[in-house]
Amino acid sequence: MTIAWIYLDKKTAAIDALKDYASMDYIIRNYSDNLKEVRSQMTNLSSAFLSGMPRVRNPHAGEERLAASLDEIDVLKERQRRALEYMSWFEPAWDALTEDEQFVLTEFYLNNYQKQTNAIDSICERYNIERSSAYNRKNRAVARLALLLYGK
């Protein structure tokens, strides 16, 4: 273990990882569609532009489009690889949480509430508890997720 690991704010890192879940899930779900779209751009020919006006033609436009598409495919593959690596790291920790902990974290960090008070109100309503108890549940769930993700 390196010395930097001791100074890592594990709770903040766990919250950031939790907030990235929707993005990683989106990348995985839409990978094949994005790849098909980029590959179709590689083979499509551009149509002629008939305006009657002379214009400068780039003789390497097709090559540049092909090279740009290949670069975009590489970026998509790297994003997919990182998203799959994230999911294989995050999902076991998420699955180890109790249903109540998952609910609290989902309400607080994954649902797109404009204000945290909406999340707290939802948690208070579900468990019939006070706001301070809802915050305590959230803090305990974050601490447990951080422990599962990063260890002690």
C-alpha positions as CSV (number, residue, x, y, z in Angstrom):
1,M,0.0,0.0,0.0
2,T,1.4,3.4,-0.9
3,I,1.4,6.4,1.4
4,A,-1.1,8.2,-0.9
5,W,-3.7,5.6,-0.2
6,I,-3.8,6.6,3.4
7,Y,-4.8,10.2,2.5
8,L,-7.5,9.2,0.0
9,D,-10.9,10.6,1.1
10,K,-12.7,7.3,0.7
11,K,-16.2,8.6,1.4
12,T,-15.9,11.3,-1.2
13,A,-14.4,8.8,-3.7
14,A,-17.3,6.4,-3.0
15,I,-19.8,9.2,-3.6
16,D,-18.1,10.1,-6.9
17,A,-18.0,6.5,-8.0
18,L,-21.7,6.2,-7.2
19,K,-22.5,9.3,-9.2
20,D,-20.6,7.8,-12.2
21,Y,-22.8,4.7,-12.2
22,A,-25.4,6.1,-14.6
23,S,-22.8,7.3,-17.1
24,M,-21.0,4.0,-17.1
25,D,-24.3,2.1,-17.6
26,Y,-25.2,4.4,-20.5
27,I,-21.8,3.8,-22.1
28,I,-22.2,0.0,-21.9
29,R,-25.9,0.0,-23.1
30,N,-25.2,2.3,-26.1
31,Y,-21.8,1.0,-27.2
32,S,-23.0,-1.2,-30.1
33,D,-25.3,1.6,-31.4
34,N,-22.5,4.2,-31.3
35,L,-20.1,1.7,-32.9
36,K,-22.5,1.0,-35.8
37,E,-23.0,4.7,-36.3
38,V,-19.3,5.4,-36.6
39,R,-18.8,2.4,-38.9
40,S,-21.6,3.6,-41.2
41,Q,-19.8,7.0,-41.4
42,M,-16.7,5.2,-42.6
43,T,-18.5,3.8,-45.7
44,N,-20.9,6.6,-46.6
45,L,-19.9,8.8,-49.5
46,S,-20.6,12.5,-49.3
47,S,-23.1,13.8,-51.8
48,A,-22.3,16.3,-54.4
49,F,-23.0,20.0,-53.6
50,L,-24.4,21.6,-56.7
51,S,-24.6,25.4,-56.2
52,G,-23.0,26.6,-59.5
53,M,-20.3,28.3,-57.5
54,P,-16.7,27.1,-57.7
55,R,-15.4,25.7,-54.5
56,V,-12.2,24.2,-53.2
57,R,-12.2,20.5,-53.1
58,N,-10.1,18.5,-50.6
59,P,-8.7,15.5,-52.4
60,H,-8.0,13.8,-49.1
61,A,-11.4,14.3,-47.5
62,G,-12.3,10.6,-47.7
63,E,-9.0,9.6,-46.1
64,E,-9.4,12.2,-43.4
65,R,-13.0,11.0,-42.7
66,L,-11.8,7.4,-42.5
67,A,-8.9,8.3,-40.2
68,A,-11.3,10.3,-37.9
69,S,-13.7,7.4,-37.8
70,L,-11.0,5.0,-36.8
71,D,-9.9,7.3,-34.1
72,E,-13.4,7.6,-32.8
73,I,-13.8,3.8,-32.8
74,D,-10.6,3.6,-30.6
75,V,-12.1,6.1,-28.2
76,L,-15.4,4.2,-28.1
77,K,-13.5,0.9,-27.4
78,E,-11.5,2.6,-24.6
79,R,-14.6,4.1,-23.0
80,Q,-16.3,0.6,-23.2
81,R,-13.3,-1.0,-21.6
82,R,-13.2,1.5,-18.7
83,A,-17.0,1.2,-18.2
84,L,-16.8,-2.6,-18.0
85,E,-13.8,-2.4,-15.6
86,Y,-15.8,0.1,-13.5
87,M,-18.8,-2.2,-13.4
88,S,-16.8,-5.2,-12.4
89,W,-15.3,-3.2,-9.5
90,F,-18.5,-1.3,-8.4
91,E,-21.4,-3.7,-8.8
92,P,-20.1,-6.3,-6.2
93,A,-19.9,-3.6,-3.6
94,W,-23.3,-2.3,-4.5
95,D,-24.8,-5.8,-4.4
96,A,-23.3,-6.3,-0.9
97,L,-25.3,-3.3,0.4
98,T,-28.7,-4.0,2.0
99,E,-31.9,-3.0,0.2
100,D,-32.4,-0.1,2.6
101,E,-28.8,1.2,2.0
102,Q,-29.3,1.0,-1.7
103,F,-32.6,2.9,-1.5
104,V,-31.0,5.7,0.6
105,L,-28.0,6.1,-1.7
106,T,-30.2,5.9,-4.8
107,E,-32.5,8.6,-3.5
108,F,-29.6,10.8,-2.4
109,Y,-27.2,10.4,-5.2
110,L,-28.7,8.7,-8.3
111,N,-32.1,10.2,-8.5
112,N,-32.0,13.6,-10.2
113,Y,-33.4,15.7,-7.5
114,Q,-32.7,19.4,-7.7
115,K,-32.4,19.7,-4.0
116,Q,-31.2,17.2,-1.3
117,T,-34.3,18.1,0.7
118,N,-36.4,16.1,-1.8
119,A,-34.3,13.1,-1.2
120,I,-34.4,13.5,2.5
121,D,-38.2,13.9,2.4
122,S,-38.5,10.7,0.4
123,I,-36.4,8.8,2.9
124,C,-38.2,10.2,5.9
125,E,-41.6,9.3,4.3
126,R,-40.5,5.7,3.5
127,Y,-39.1,5.0,6.9
128,N,-41.2,7.3,9.0
129,I,-38.1,8.9,10.6
130,E,-36.9,12.4,11.3
131,R,-34.6,14.3,9.0
132,S,-31.5,13.8,11.3
133,S,-32.1,10.1,11.2
134,A,-32.3,10.1,7.4
135,Y,-29.0,12.0,7.2
136,N,-27.5,9.4,9.7
137,R,-28.7,6.6,7.5
138,K,-27.2,8.2,4.4
139,N,-23.9,8.7,6.2
140,R,-23.8,5.1,7.4
141,A,-24.6,3.8,3.9
142,V,-21.9,6.0,2.3
143,A,-19.4,4.7,4.9
144,R,-20.3,1.1,4.2
145,L,-20.0,1.6,0.5
146,A,-16.6,3.2,0.9
147,L,-15.5,0.3,3.0
148,L,-16.7,-2.2,0.4
149,L,-15.0,-0.3,-2.4
150,Y,-11.8,0.7,-0.9
151,G,-11.3,-1.4,2.2
152,K,-10.2,0.0,5.6
